[in-house]
Amino acid sequence: MTSGTHDPAPSPPDEAPHPQTTPDDEAPPHNPPNDASTPHNPPHDASPLPNPSDPADAPDEPDPPSNASLLHRGGDRLRRIGRWLRVHAKHALVVAVVGALIPVAADQIPELFEAPPPACPGPGCDGQSPKNHGCAADVATWEPTEGEGNIARIQLRYSRKCDAVWGRILNGEPGDVVSISVVGGSSRSASIDINHDKYTDMATVGETFRVRLCAEPGGVRGHTGTWVKYCFVATERSAWN
């Protein structure tokens, strides 16, 4: 028997709540997954690669320096080294080692390490011509007399400006010789070629000096003189004219 009561109809199920949306400016940033297996490909360059075998694509190379340029640069460097060595080197081995290690033309090595020659007036007058260096401008002369046996008329010449002396013969013949010898210094001599006179090159002297002056007859055929070799000695205190 059925009851007189009627079951009410089932109520419709509750609707699922609608998810709330988050505005874009509040959404967490989107980080793409880091997939190490995915290679990173750089952007493709559409320009063609240069072809090494094509002369047009080969890079321009500078012209190599010329041999003259290399030698000039090497010479400048070696001249600076040579000047340094002249001041600082105390042993010849240093110069020899540097000369062996640095490539340079053999004829340039003496010029690099030589000290400049001394000047004239000064020590550089030794062995030089008095005429070529102006040393005769202030010359003083000492000449023994004929009564002293000076048959060939030899003279000793002295330049205080050049600190040098030289000998001269005035009454000789071809082949006759005039010579000087500085005590503690150098010696010079000259022989008459033609005519009757000749002078020697210079020998340097100090403030005080002693010089031996000599004349010697030549042995050439036709020599008419009958005199023999003779000598005189002069000092800075002699009677200079």
C-alpha positions as CSV (number, residue, x, y, z in Angstrom):
1,M,0.0,0.0,0.0
2,T,1.3,3.2,-0.9
3,S,1.7,6.0,1.5
4,G,-0.3,9.0,1.0
5,T,2.8,11.2,1.1
6,H,4.5,12.1,-2.2
7,D,8.3,12.3,-2.3
8,P,9.3,15.7,-3.4
9,A,11.1,15.9,-6.7
10,P,14.9,16.0,-6.4
11,S,16.4,19.4,-6.5
12,P,18.8,20.1,-9.3
13,P,22.5,19.7,-8.4
14,D,24.4,22.8,-7.4
15,E,26.3,24.4,-10.2
16,A,30.1,24.2,-10.1
17,P,31.6,27.5,-9.0
18,H,33.0,29.5,-11.9
19,P,36.8,30.0,-11.6
20,Q,37.8,33.6,-11.0
21,T,40.0,35.1,-13.6
22,T,43.1,37.1,-12.8
23,P,43.7,40.3,-14.6
24,D,46.7,40.2,-17.0
25,D,48.8,42.6,-15.0
26,E,48.5,40.4,-11.9
27,A,49.1,37.1,-13.7
28,P,52.4,35.4,-12.9
29,P,54.9,35.8,-15.7
30,H,55.0,33.0,-18.2
31,N,58.3,31.3,-18.3
32,P,58.8,28.9,-21.2
33,P,60.1,25.6,-20.2
34,N,63.9,25.3,-20.4
35,D,64.5,22.4,-22.6
36,A,68.2,21.7,-22.8
37,S,67.7,19.3,-25.6
38,T,66.5,22.1,-27.9
39,P,69.5,23.7,-29.6
40,H,69.7,27.5,-29.9
41,N,70.0,28.4,-33.5
42,P,71.3,31.9,-34.3
43,P,69.6,34.0,-36.9
44,H,70.4,32.9,-40.4
45,D,72.8,35.2,-42.3
46,A,71.8,35.4,-45.9
47,S,75.2,36.8,-47.0
48,P,77.4,34.2,-48.8
49,L,80.6,33.0,-47.1
50,P,83.9,34.1,-48.7
51,N,85.5,31.4,-50.9
52,P,89.3,31.1,-50.0
53,S,90.0,29.7,-53.5
54,D,88.6,32.8,-55.2
55,P,91.3,35.5,-55.5
56,A,88.6,38.1,-55.4
57,D,87.5,37.0,-51.9
58,A,91.1,36.8,-50.6
59,P,91.9,39.6,-48.0
60,D,94.4,42.2,-49.1
61,E,97.8,41.7,-47.6
62,P,100.3,44.6,-47.0
63,D,103.4,44.7,-49.2
64,P,106.4,43.3,-47.4
65,P,109.0,45.9,-46.4
66,S,111.9,46.2,-48.9
67,N,115.4,45.0,-48.1
68,A,116.6,48.6,-48.1
69,S,114.0,49.6,-45.5
70,L,114.9,46.6,-43.3
71,L,118.6,47.4,-43.5
72,H,117.9,51.1,-42.7
73,R,115.9,50.2,-39.6
74,G,118.5,47.7,-38.5
75,G,121.3,50.2,-39.1
76,D,119.5,52.8,-36.9
77,R,119.0,50.3,-34.1
78,L,122.6,49.1,-34.3
79,R,124.0,52.6,-34.3
80,R,122.1,53.3,-31.0
81,I,123.5,50.0,-29.6
82,G,127.0,51.0,-30.7
83,R,126.8,54.4,-29.0
84,W,125.6,52.7,-25.7
85,L,128.4,50.2,-25.9
86,R,131.1,52.8,-26.4
87,V,129.9,54.4,-23.1
88,H,129.2,51.3,-21.0
89,A,131.0,48.3,-22.4
90,K,134.2,47.5,-20.4
91,H,135.2,44.4,-22.2
92,A,135.8,43.6,-25.9
93,L,133.8,40.4,-25.4
94,V,130.6,42.4,-25.1
95,V,131.1,44.0,-28.5
96,A,132.0,40.6,-30.1
97,V,128.9,38.9,-28.8
98,V,126.6,41.7,-29.9
99,G,128.2,41.8,-33.3
100,A,127.7,38.0,-33.6
101,L,124.0,38.0,-32.5
102,I,122.7,40.9,-34.6
103,P,122.6,40.4,-38.3
104,V,124.2,43.2,-40.1
105,A,126.4,43.7,-43.2
106,A,130.0,43.1,-42.3
107,D,131.2,46.4,-43.7
108,Q,128.9,48.3,-41.3
109,I,130.2,46.8,-38.0
110,P,133.4,48.9,-37.7
111,E,131.4,52.1,-38.3
112,L,129.0,51.2,-35.5
113,F,131.5,50.7,-32.7
114,E,134.3,53.1,-33.7
115,A,134.7,56.2,-31.6
116,P,134.7,59.4,-33.6
117,P,138.2,60.6,-34.6
118,P,139.7,63.4,-32.5
119,A,139.4,66.8,-33.9
120,C,142.2,69.2,-35.1
121,P,143.1,71.6,-33.6
122,G,143.7,69.1,-30.8
123,P,144.9,65.6,-30.5
124,G,143.6,64.9,-34.0
125,C,146.4,67.0,-35.5
126,D,148.9,64.2,-35.0
127,G,149.9,62.9,-38.4
128,Q,147.9,65.5,-40.3
129,S,149.1,68.2,-42.8
130,P,149.5,71.6,-41.2
131,K,148.4,73.2,-44.4
132,N,145.1,71.3,-44.6
133,H,144.0,72.3,-41.0
134,G,145.1,75.9,-40.9
135,C,147.8,75.3,-38.3
136,A,150.3,77.5,-40.1
137,A,148.2,80.6,-39.3
138,D,149.9,81.2,-35.9
139,V,153.1,79.3,-36.7
140,A,156.4,80.1,-34.9
141,T,159.7,79.0,-36.4
142,W,163.0,77.9,-34.9
143,E,165.9,77.7,-37.4
144,P,169.6,77.1,-36.4
145,T,172.1,79.2,-38.3
146,E,174.4,78.0,-41.0
147,G,177.3,78.8,-38.7
148,E,175.9,76.1,-36.4
149,G,176.1,73.6,-39.2
150,N,172.6,74.0,-40.7
151,I,173.7,73.4,-44.3
152,A,170.4,72.3,-45.7
153,R,168.4,74.9,-43.7
154,I,166.1,72.8,-41.7
155,Q,163.5,74.4,-39.5
156,L,161.2,73.4,-36.7
157,R,157.7,74.9,-36.9
158,Y,155.3,75.2,-33.9
159,S,151.6,76.0,-33.8
160,R,150.3,76.8,-30.3
161,K,146.7,76.7,-31.5
162,C,147.1,73.2,-32.8
163,D,149.6,72.0,-30.1
164,A,151.8,70.5,-32.8
165,V,155.2,70.8,-34.4
166,W,156.5,69.8,-37.9
167,G,159.8,69.9,-39.7
168,R,160.8,71.7,-42.9
169,I,163.8,71.7,-45.2
170,L,164.5,74.7,-47.5
171,N,167.9,74.1,-49.1
172,G,168.0,70.5,-50.0
173,E,168.0,68.3,-53.1
174,P,165.6,65.5,-54.3
175,G,166.1,62.6,-51.9
176,D,167.1,64.7,-48.9
177,V,165.1,63.9,-45.8
178,V,163.9,66.1,-42.9
179,S,162.7,64.4,-39.8
180,I,161.4,65.2,-36.3
181,S,161.0,63.1,-33.1
182,V,159.1,64.3,-30.1
183,V,160.4,62.9,-26.8
184,G,157.6,60.7,-25.4
185,G,155.6,61.3,-28.6
186,S,155.5,60.5,-32.3
187,S,158.0,60.9,-35.1
188,R,157.5,62.3,-38.6
189,S,159.7,62.5,-41.7
190,A,159.5,63.7,-45.4
191,S,161.7,63.4,-48.4
192,I,162.1,66.0,-51.2
193,D,160.5,64.9,-54.5
194,I,161.3,67.9,-56.6
195,N,162.9,71.3,-56.1
196,H,164.6,72.1,-52.8
197,D,162.0,72.1,-50.0
198,K,159.6,69.8,-48.2
199,Y,157.8,69.7,-44.8
200,T,156.6,66.8,-42.6
201,D,153.2,66.1,-41.2
202,M,152.5,67.3,-37.6
203,A,153.4,65.7,-34.3
204,T,151.4,66.8,-31.3
205,V,153.1,68.3,-28.2
206,G,152.1,69.5,-24.8
207,E,152.8,72.7,-23.0
208,T,156.4,71.6,-22.5
209,F,158.2,69.5,-25.1
210,R,161.6,68.4,-26.4
211,V,162.0,67.7,-30.1
212,R,164.9,66.3,-32.2
213,L,165.2,67.9,-35.6
214,C,167.4,66.2,-38.3
215,A,168.5,66.5,-41.9
216,E,169.9,63.5,-43.9
217,P,171.2,63.7,-47.5
218,G,169.6,61.5,-50.0
219,G,171.4,58.7,-51.9
220,V,170.0,59.4,-55.3
221,R,172.2,59.6,-58.3
222,G,173.4,63.1,-59.1
223,H,173.3,64.4,-55.5
224,T,175.8,67.2,-55.2
225,G,175.8,67.8,-51.5
226,T,178.8,66.6,-49.4
227,W,177.3,67.0,-46.0
228,V,176.3,64.2,-43.7
229,K,173.3,63.7,-41.4
230,Y,173.1,66.2,-38.6
231,C,170.5,67.0,-35.8
232,F,169.4,69.8,-33.4
233,V,167.3,69.8,-30.3
234,A,164.6,72.4,-29.5
235,T,162.1,72.9,-26.7
236,E,159.2,75.3,-25.9
237,R,161.9,77.7,-24.5
238,S,163.9,77.9,-27.7
239,A,164.2,81.2,-29.7
240,W,161.0,81.0,-31.7
241,N,160.4,83.7,-34.4
